[in-house]
Each structure stands twice: as C-alpha cells, then as structure tokens.
Amino acid sequence: MNLDHSKWIRVAFGDVVRNMTGSGFDPAERGLERAVGLEHLDSGVLNVRRWGVLGDDTTFTRQFRAGQLLFGKRRVYQRKAAVPDFDGVCSGDILVLEAVAEHLLPELLPFIVHADVFLQHALRTSAGSLSPRTKWSDLARFNFRLPPMAEQRRIADLLWAAEESAARNADAYEQAREAEISVLARAYHDPSWPVRKVSEAGEVQLGLKREPKVHMGTNLRPYLRVANVGDDEFMLDDVLSMNFKESDFAKYRLLPGDILLNEGQSLDLVGRSALYQGEIPDCCFQMTLLRFRSGPDVVPEFAHGWFRRCFHLGQFARVAARTTSMAHMTASIFSALPMPVPTLDVQREVVARVMAAGELRRRLAEHLGATRQLRPRLLNFLLSEF
C-alpha cells in the first residue's frame, strides 16, 4: 500500500477529537437501558460486546451514543477502548470520544487510540500509584500526523478488514474449543470402566517451595509455576530459575509425560493442566503446581484428558478448598479424586478421539494468533508517522 506522507499534516488529538461530557440527567427519562463500566470493556477489543442493565443502584450518568468511542482512562495499559452499537451511559472512568468528522474519519479513531505511540503518551500522562488515570486535557495534547481523508479511508478499510478476519477466526476457535470439551465429556463417560483414586493410578507430587534461600546457589535450574501452565499448553516466555540441590533435582525434575496442574489459582482456573513433553531440558516445578506421573496401567495422554475434563466440567472447582480470593486443590484433595482406568487399548482409543478434536482447536489457535498480530503490525507500518 503506497502512502504519500508529504500530504500528511501535524495535528493535536484535541483538534480532531471531541470529549463528549454529557451528564447530569436521568437516563430513564431518555429511554436508556444499558450501562457500560470498565469491566465490560475487553482488552484490545474494538467493539463493546458486554454491558450491564440500568437499575436503581446504577450511578453512571455519562451518556454515550452508538458509534462514539469509549476510552478507559484508568489503567490505560489494559488497552480498553471500544465502540458501542447502542446508546447508553458509562462509568466516570470512561471518556466518551467522537471524531470531528470533517478532519478525522470516525472509523479510524479506534485504531489511533490503540496505536502504541498513543498509549505510550497516555501512560506518560497518567497519575496515581494504585490506580493511575490519564486526563482528557493531557490526551488532547497528543500530536500526530494525519493523512488526507481519502488515505484515511484506505487505511481504515484495511485495518477493519484485518479486525474482521481476527473476529471470524476467534469465533471458529471458540466453536472448536466447545466441540473439544463436548468430546472430552462423552469420551470418558462409560460407567463400566474400573475406577481408582488418582494416587492409585500414578504418583502425585507437590512442587518445591519458593523461599529466599533457593534464590541463589550453584545448582540453578529452570522451573515452571502457575504463570507457565495454561489449558493444554505451556507459556514459556517467562521461565524463572532457582536452586535445586541434587536430591531436590531428582525429586522435582520433570520427565516427558508428566502432567502439571495448577494447585492454587482463582476458582475458575484451579486444576488447569498441561502435559510436559520435554520442552525445557532439566526443568523442575514449583509448589504452586501439582505433578501427576502416570503408573504403568495409565497412558499419560489419557490421564491428561481426564484431568482436562474435570477442569472444564467444574469438578476441580467444586472440590477445591477456598479462601477469600484463591482456590486450592491440595495434594490430598487431588489424590483422593476418582479416576477411570480402563484397559490400555481402550485408553488409546479415547486418546485418539480426544487428540483429533484437540488438533483442530490447536490449528485454529495458531491461525488466530497470527491474525491477532496483523492489526498491530499494520498499525506500526501504516501509522508509523503518527
């Protein structure tokens, strides 16, 4: 896409965008029924997909209209800025912005506020330690170069096409994920199978406790923690190390086929698990994780599928011990849970069915990740002059 930057003019954000401050009215008198708080804005998502219903306890009075932009001014690093397709009221922590149509194409505004250079400016101008906020007066001073309207249209059309592609891929991924969970629910449902306790089907081990004395030493080893374990995947961008003496290394070293489960997490994530396949050599695990190592009568992939079934169908959440903000599936709770153990041939048949469903979900996840990277890459390329 060829762009003639010589015709781009430098403008202030406040010259081409209005801050709509309409408030101090009764929403019911205007027939408004929907309320949007920061919790309804999804990070990085350009359209408002969730909202609350106005009630007697609603204190929001800032009005917005369909097509305007709702920008979360608190904790701007969360990238909460989206366009609603309905009228309503919103939180005071949300700015209602509108493009000055004769200067700025409204369809381009959401991408400008999601551009890295704009968010960096918003971060620099945010004040407050616990809940930093930026102000409209500071955002209005942001300077950037704006292309002519015809080029704005070309850029916006391309960016929205990328956004729509990502949305379609997200829908396909979600459908594949739900289909996989349905397969997990059906594939393991056979009352004739013999049942054992988890601890009888394999070895259950809690990880090494992280404490100051293990931060230093001569036997530093990589280890996995809750932040590294997703649902059927490991996130390995941030792997830490700590000291494992030789006896501890032998005890906590991961082997291919080991299954790691979140021991302590929020209630909706407790028990989330992934199957280790030797991704990091000589890797260990920390106390926030449980390891299950299959016995000779259990195929590791079969056990992992069973644990994922327990996670997705809420069994782990139901048995977890709860505190104010956390849930714990202790080693004793996990060890005592029932687990089906059919013959190895039956287990392999179940694994084949589950793996087929999971493969589609994994392929779509890869494709979704690629399309989600398209928008920031296009923004950095097309709007580099901002």
Disulfide bonds with the S-S distance in Angstrom:
none
